[in-house]
């Protein structure tokens, strides 16, 4: 049997993924409670979304325990890269430079973020020599 095709998460699915990435393996009730801190949503809505996410290959479910525990099917970094690659192609014609320039001009960065950006640029410079 083929594994499910990994699809891009919707905004609501990303909210669920953020909860599971930060909490680690979680039950539907735990995800529901965490989401309830910032938005009004129903338990059955969260349950249905998480079931859909199983089919999309975004979450895995441990059915050997009760209540069932969900965890991300892929690491956070993988999903972020997938989303970024899609955005890069669709909105910036594949140009990482344009994407970075737009991102940096849109919101302020912290000193720590700027330090990390400088380090990455220096690393890329060294590798291109």
Beta strands, then each sheet from edge to edge (+ up, - down):
strand 1: 59-62
strand 2: 69-72
sheet 1: 1+ 2-
end
